[in-house]
C-alpha cells in the first residue's frame, strides 16, 4: 500500500487491562479491518498479546502512564514529523504535548470528579493533566455512553464529543468446570466480577447481601466475587476484612479473586444472577454482556444504563440514586434473593447484546480517520 495521509497510530498498551482490555481488542480488530483504507501502525509493549507476524508495530518500553512514556511519544512524533498523524488513544495515557502534525482521538470512560478515586492527589493530578491536554489539542472524544457525554458536558466540555458505545465480542470458550471442586461453590449464587474501585460499590453490594442474610438466614443464594478485588483497599474498602468481620457471611461470600480464563464461562453460566452494583458505569458493563451471553440474567443501575436496555428479558434494575427504600440496591437485592429462581436468557434473542455492535464502532472510526 502506498504511503498516504493520515497515518493512523493506535495505542494498544491497555490490552492486558481488566475491562478496557476487551475494548482494546475490539478496537484493534476494527482497525485491522480498516487497514485496506488507511495506513495503520500499532503501539505495543511487552504486555500486548497481539497475533504474531504483524510488521506494522511500534514498540514502547513504557506502560500506560509509566516512566518514559512521554519521552517515547516525543521521539515517535519527531520521527513521523513529515506525516499527518491521527493518534487513537484508548485511555488517559496520552501525550501531554502534541505536535501540530498530530491530531487525537481519545476514548473517555469516566468523569473522575463523579467518583471516589478523585479523592487521591495522584489521581487528581493525572486526571487534570489529561483534561488539560485533551482540551489544548482539541481532541475528538469518544464517550462510551449518553450518561458519560452528559457528565463531560457538565464538568469539562471538550471541542467535540461523540457518543460511541463499545461493541461486544464473545471471547469466552464454552468450557465446563467443576466449580464445587475448584472453588467450593455448592449452592446457587449471585455473581460480581470486576474492579474494587469506589464507584463499583462493592461495599454497598456486601452490605445489601449481609442485611438480607441477617433478615433471612435461609436465603438459598451465596455471593461470589471475582476479579482484582483485593487491590485499591487504600481507597476505602477492604472486602476481605469486611467479610471476615461478619460471622454471618462465613461460607456464604466467596472471594475468588482472579479466575483462569478457562473457568470464566462456567462461573457466569452457573450464576443465578449477575449483579452490577456500581454507582455509575462509563458504558454498559462488559461483564454484564458476558453474563447475558451465557444465559444469566443481570441486575443493573438504571441511572446510567437504562438507555441501553429495557426491564424484562433477563434485565432487572435498581435505582442507584436512592440508598434506601423501594428501588434501592438494598431493597431490590433482598427481593431478588427471596426468589426461588430466575428464567434463563436466550442470547440469540437478547436485544441488549445486539445493540453493542463493533460494526457501528468501525463505521465511526472510518469517519474520523477520513478527516484531514
C-alpha positions as CSV (number, residue, x, y, z in Angstrom):
1,X,0.0,0.0,0.0
2,X,1.4,3.4,-0.9
3,X,2.1,6.0,1.7
4,X,-1.0,8.1,2.4
5,X,-2.2,10.6,5.0
6,X,-3.4,10.5,7.6
7,X,-1.2,7.8,9.2
8,X,-3.3,6.1,11.9
9,X,-1.4,5.2,15.1
10,X,-3.5,3.1,17.6
11,X,-2.1,2.7,21.1
12,X,-2.8,-0.9,22.3
13,X,-0.9,-0.9,25.5
14,X,-4.1,-1.2,27.5
15,X,-4.5,-4.7,26.1
16,X,-4.0,-6.6,29.3
17,X,-6.2,-4.4,31.5
18,X,-9.5,-5.6,33.0
19,X,-12.5,-4.3,31.1
20,X,-10.7,-1.7,29.0
21,X,-8.5,-4.6,27.6
22,X,-11.6,-6.1,26.0
23,X,-12.4,-2.8,24.4
24,X,-8.8,-2.5,23.2
25,X,-9.1,-5.9,21.5
26,X,-12.3,-4.8,19.8
27,X,-10.7,-1.5,18.6
28,X,-7.7,-3.5,17.3
29,X,-9.9,-5.7,15.2
30,X,-11.8,-2.8,13.8
31,X,-8.5,-1.1,12.9
32,X,-7.3,-4.3,11.3
33,X,-10.5,-4.4,9.1
34,X,-9.7,-0.8,8.0
35,X,-6.1,-1.4,7.0
36,X,-7.1,-1.6,3.4
37,X,-8.3,2.0,3.6
38,X,-5.7,3.5,6.0
39,X,-2.0,3.1,6.7
40,X,-2.0,2.0,10.3
41,X,0.6,1.4,13.0
42,X,0.1,0.0,16.5
43,X,1.8,1.0,19.6
44,X,2.5,-2.1,21.7
45,X,4.7,-3.2,24.7
46,X,5.6,-6.5,26.3
47,X,2.1,-6.8,27.8
48,X,0.3,-6.6,24.4
49,X,-0.5,-10.1,23.3
50,X,-1.5,-9.4,19.7
51,X,-1.1,-12.1,17.0
52,X,2.4,-12.9,15.8
53,X,3.6,-11.9,12.4
54,X,2.4,-8.2,12.3
55,X,5.1,-5.9,11.0
56,X,3.3,-2.6,11.5
57,X,4.2,-2.3,15.1
58,X,5.8,0.5,17.2
59,X,7.4,-1.0,20.3
60,X,7.3,1.1,23.5
61,X,9.1,0.0,26.7
62,X,6.7,2.1,28.9
63,X,3.5,1.1,30.5
64,X,0.5,3.4,30.1
65,X,1.2,6.3,32.5
66,X,4.6,4.7,33.1
67,X,8.1,6.1,33.3
68,X,9.4,7.1,29.9
69,X,6.0,7.2,28.2
70,X,6.1,11.0,27.3
71,X,9.7,10.6,26.0
72,X,8.7,7.7,23.8
73,X,5.8,9.7,22.4
74,X,8.1,12.7,21.6
75,X,10.6,10.5,19.8
76,X,7.8,8.8,17.8
77,X,6.2,12.0,16.6
78,X,9.6,13.5,15.8
79,X,10.3,10.5,13.6
80,X,6.9,11.0,11.9
81,X,7.2,14.8,11.6
82,X,6.7,14.7,7.8
83,X,3.4,12.9,8.1
84,X,-0.1,13.9,9.2
85,X,-0.8,11.6,12.1
86,X,-4.0,10.6,13.9
87,X,-3.3,9.1,17.3
88,X,-6.1,6.9,18.6
89,X,-5.8,6.5,22.4
90,X,-7.8,4.0,24.4
91,X,-7.3,5.7,27.8
92,X,-5.7,8.5,29.7
93,X,-2.2,7.6,28.5
94,X,-1.9,10.5,26.1
95,X,1.0,12.8,25.1
96,X,0.8,15.9,27.2
97,X,2.4,18.0,24.4
98,X,1.2,17.1,21.0
99,X,2.9,18.5,17.9
100,X,0.9,20.3,15.3
101,X,1.0,17.5,12.7
102,X,-0.8,15.1,15.1
103,X,-4.5,15.1,15.9
104,X,-6.0,12.9,18.6
105,X,-9.0,10.6,19.1
106,X,-9.4,9.5,22.7
107,X,-11.9,7.2,24.5
108,X,-13.4,8.7,27.6
109,X,-14.8,6.3,30.1
110,X,-15.3,8.1,33.5
111,X,-15.8,11.6,34.6
112,X,-13.5,11.2,37.6
113,X,-15.0,14.0,39.6
114,X,-18.1,11.8,39.9
115,X,-16.0,9.0,41.6
116,X,-14.2,8.3,44.8
117,X,-10.9,8.0,43.0
118,X,-10.8,11.8,42.7
119,X,-10.0,11.9,46.4
120,X,-6.4,10.9,45.9
121,X,-3.9,13.6,45.0
122,X,-2.2,11.4,42.4
123,X,-5.5,10.7,40.6
124,X,-6.4,14.4,40.6
125,X,-3.0,15.4,39.2
126,X,-3.0,12.8,36.4
127,X,-6.7,13.4,35.6
128,X,-6.4,17.2,35.4
129,X,-3.3,16.9,33.2
130,X,-5.2,14.6,30.9
131,X,-8.1,17.0,30.7
132,X,-5.8,19.9,30.0
133,X,-4.0,18.0,27.2
134,X,-7.3,16.9,25.5
135,X,-8.7,20.5,25.6
136,X,-5.5,22.1,24.5
137,X,-5.2,19.8,21.5
138,X,-8.9,19.9,20.6
139,X,-9.1,16.1,20.7
140,X,-12.2,14.3,19.4
141,X,-13.7,12.4,22.4
142,X,-15.5,9.1,22.1
143,X,-17.8,8.9,25.1
144,X,-18.9,5.4,26.0
145,X,-22.5,6.3,26.8
146,X,-25.1,9.1,26.8
147,X,-24.5,9.4,30.6
148,X,-20.8,9.9,30.1
149,X,-21.4,12.5,27.5
150,X,-23.8,14.4,29.8
151,X,-21.3,14.3,32.6
152,X,-18.5,15.5,30.3
153,X,-20.7,18.5,29.2
154,X,-21.5,19.2,32.8
155,X,-17.9,19.1,34.2
156,X,-15.5,19.9,31.4
157,X,-16.8,20.3,27.9
158,X,-14.5,19.4,25.1
159,X,-14.1,20.5,21.5
160,X,-16.0,17.5,20.2
161,X,-17.7,14.6,21.9
162,X,-19.2,11.7,20.0
163,X,-21.3,9.0,21.8
164,X,-19.8,5.7,20.7
165,X,-20.8,2.7,22.9
166,X,-18.2,-0.1,22.7
167,X,-19.1,-3.2,20.7
168,X,-19.2,-6.6,22.2
169,X,-17.5,-9.8,21.0
170,X,-17.6,-13.0,23.0
171,X,-14.1,-14.2,23.7
172,X,-15.1,-16.9,26.2
173,X,-14.6,-20.6,25.4
174,X,-17.8,-22.5,26.4
175,X,-15.8,-24.9,28.7
176,X,-17.3,-26.8,31.6
177,X,-15.7,-26.7,35.1
178,X,-16.3,-28.4,38.4
179,X,-16.9,-25.2,40.4
180,X,-17.6,-27.2,43.6
181,X,-14.2,-28.9,43.4
182,X,-12.3,-25.7,42.3
183,X,-14.0,-23.1,44.5
184,X,-16.3,-24.9,47.0
185,X,-19.4,-23.5,45.3
186,X,-22.2,-25.8,46.4
187,X,-25.3,-23.5,46.4
188,X,-26.8,-21.3,43.8
189,X,-25.1,-17.9,43.8
190,X,-25.2,-14.3,42.7
191,X,-22.1,-13.1,41.0
192,X,-20.0,-9.9,40.6
193,X,-16.8,-9.8,38.5
194,X,-14.8,-6.6,38.3
195,X,-12.7,-4.0,40.0
196,X,-12.6,-2.7,43.6
197,X,-12.9,1.0,42.9
198,X,-15.2,3.2,45.0
199,X,-17.7,3.7,42.2
200,X,-18.0,-0.1,41.8
201,X,-19.8,0.0,45.1
202,X,-18.6,-3.4,46.4
203,X,-19.2,-2.2,50.0
204,X,-22.8,-1.5,49.0
205,X,-23.3,-4.9,47.5
206,X,-21.8,-6.7,50.5
207,X,-23.9,-4.6,52.9
208,X,-27.1,-5.3,51.0
209,X,-26.3,-9.1,50.9
210,X,-25.4,-9.1,54.6
211,X,-28.6,-7.3,55.6
212,X,-30.8,-9.7,53.5
213,X,-29.0,-12.7,55.0
214,X,-29.4,-11.5,58.6
215,X,-33.1,-10.9,57.9
216,X,-33.5,-14.4,56.4
217,X,-30.6,-16.8,57.1
218,X,-32.3,-19.4,55.0
219,X,-31.6,-17.5,51.8
220,X,-30.6,-20.0,49.1
221,X,-28.1,-17.9,47.3
222,X,-24.4,-17.4,48.1
223,X,-22.5,-14.3,46.8
224,X,-19.4,-14.9,44.6
225,X,-17.0,-12.0,44.0
226,X,-14.2,-12.3,41.4
227,X,-11.6,-10.0,39.8
228,X,-8.8,-7.8,41.3
229,X,-10.9,-7.2,44.4
230,X,-8.1,-7.2,46.8
231,X,-6.5,-4.2,45.2
232,X,-7.1,-0.5,45.9
233,X,-8.0,-1.1,49.5
234,X,-6.4,2.3,50.3
235,X,-9.3,3.9,48.6
236,X,-11.6,2.9,51.5
237,X,-12.8,-0.7,51.2
238,X,-11.1,-3.9,52.1
239,X,-13.6,-6.6,51.2
240,X,-11.6,-9.4,52.8
241,X,-11.5,-7.7,56.1
242,X,-15.2,-6.8,55.8
243,X,-16.2,-10.4,55.1
244,X,-14.0,-11.8,57.9
245,X,-15.6,-9.4,60.4
246,X,-19.1,-10.7,59.8
247,X,-19.7,-14.3,61.1
248,X,-23.0,-14.4,59.2
249,X,-21.0,-14.2,55.9
250,X,-18.8,-17.2,56.7
251,X,-19.3,-19.8,54.0
252,X,-21.8,-17.6,52.1
253,X,-19.5,-15.0,50.5
254,X,-16.8,-16.4,48.3
255,X,-13.9,-14.1,47.4
256,X,-12.3,-15.8,44.4
257,X,-10.1,-13.0,43.1
258,X,-8.8,-13.6,39.6
259,X,-10.0,-16.8,38.0
260,X,-8.5,-18.5,35.0
261,X,-10.0,-17.8,31.5
262,X,-11.0,-21.4,31.1
263,X,-13.3,-21.1,34.1
264,X,-14.9,-17.8,33.2
265,X,-17.7,-19.2,31.0
266,X,-18.7,-21.7,33.7
267,X,-18.6,-19.1,36.5
268,X,-21.0,-16.9,34.5
269,X,-23.3,-19.7,33.3
270,X,-23.8,-21.2,36.7
271,X,-24.7,-17.9,38.4
272,X,-28.4,-17.4,39.1
273,X,-28.0,-13.6,38.7
274,X,-25.1,-11.2,37.7
275,X,-25.1,-8.0,39.8
276,X,-23.7,-4.7,38.7
277,X,-23.8,-2.7,42.0
278,X,-21.9,0.3,40.6
279,X,-22.8,3.9,41.4
280,X,-22.0,4.6,37.8
281,X,-20.7,2.8,34.7
282,X,-18.9,4.5,31.9
283,X,-20.9,2.5,29.4
284,X,-22.8,-0.8,29.6
285,X,-21.0,-3.2,31.9
286,X,-18.8,-5.5,29.8
287,X,-19.1,-8.4,32.4
288,X,-22.9,-7.9,32.2
289,X,-22.8,-8.6,28.5
290,X,-20.6,-11.7,29.1
291,X,-23.2,-12.9,31.7
292,X,-26.1,-12.4,29.2
293,X,-24.0,-14.3,26.6
294,X,-24.1,-17.4,28.9
295,X,-27.8,-17.0,29.6
296,X,-27.5,-15.4,33.0
297,X,-29.9,-12.5,33.8
298,X,-28.4,-9.2,35.2
299,X,-29.2,-6.6,37.7
300,X,-28.2,-3.0,36.7
301,X,-28.2,0.6,37.9
302,X,-31.0,2.3,35.9
303,X,-29.4,5.8,36.4
304,X,-26.7,5.3,33.8
305,X,-27.6,2.1,31.9
306,X,-31.4,2.4,31.3
307,X,-30.9,3.8,27.7
308,X,-29.2,0.6,26.7
309,X,-31.8,-2.0,27.9
310,X,-35.4,-2.3,28.9
311,X,-36.5,-4.1,32.0
312,X,-37.5,-7.7,31.3
313,X,-35.9,-10.4,29.2
314,X,-33.4,-11.1,31.9
315,X,-32.6,-7.5,32.7
316,X,-33.5,-6.0,36.1
317,X,-32.9,-2.6,37.6
318,X,-32.3,-0.9,40.9
319,X,-32.3,2.9,41.4
320,X,-28.8,4.0,42.0
321,X,-29.9,7.5,43.1
322,X,-31.6,6.0,46.2
323,X,-29.6,4.5,49.0
324,X,-32.6,3.3,51.0
325,X,-36.3,2.5,50.3
326,X,-38.1,0.9,47.4
327,X,-35.9,0.6,44.4
328,X,-32.6,0.9,46.1
329,X,-29.9,-1.7,45.7
330,X,-30.6,-3.0,49.2
331,X,-34.3,-3.4,48.7
332,X,-34.1,-4.9,45.1
333,X,-31.3,-7.3,46.0
334,X,-33.4,-8.5,49.0
335,X,-36.3,-9.1,46.7
336,X,-34.1,-11.0,44.2
337,X,-32.6,-13.1,47.0
338,X,-36.1,-14.2,48.1
339,X,-36.9,-15.6,44.6
340,X,-36.8,-19.3,44.1
341,X,-35.1,-19.0,40.7
342,X,-34.7,-17.0,37.5
343,X,-35.6,-17.6,33.9
344,X,-32.5,-18.0,31.7
345,X,-31.8,-15.6,28.9
346,X,-31.7,-16.7,25.2
347,X,-28.6,-14.9,23.9
348,X,-29.8,-15.2,20.3
349,X,-32.9,-13.2,21.2
350,X,-31.3,-10.7,23.6
351,X,-31.7,-7.2,22.2
352,X,-29.1,-5.9,24.6
353,X,-26.4,-8.0,23.1
354,X,-27.5,-6.9,19.6
355,X,-27.1,-3.2,20.5
356,X,-23.4,-3.4,21.2
357,X,-22.0,-3.9,17.7
358,X,-18.4,-3.5,16.7
359,X,-19.6,-2.8,13.1
360,X,-21.0,0.6,14.3
361,X,-17.8,1.4,16.1
362,X,-15.8,0.6,13.0
363,X,-18.0,3.0,11.0
364,X,-17.3,5.7,13.5
365,X,-13.6,5.1,13.3
366,X,-13.7,5.2,9.5
367,X,-15.5,8.5,9.5
368,X,-13.0,10.0,12.0
369,X,-9.9,8.6,10.3
370,X,-11.1,10.1,6.9
371,X,-10.8,13.6,8.3
372,X,-7.8,15.5,7.2
